[in-house]
């Protein structure tokens, strides 16, 4: 089962549904077709670089988050994120 993997790199794939990957420790979704990451709130390290993700409000428990080149405009719910990579003006 991929949902129990420790580290999973799906970058540069055509994956769209990540609803079963909420228990992965480190997940790379850069350059994918993913838009909905609402089920990934327990992932420790999440890379969403260059995706169509726009809502990260459910990712407040993620430790490291990369949202460079995404459609995210509101990061107010990410108060517990330890490391955040973004171009959003704070």
Secondary structure by P-SEA (a helix, b strand, c coil): cccccccccccccccccccccccccbbbbcccccccccccccccbbbbcccccccccccccccbbbbccccccccccccccccccccccc
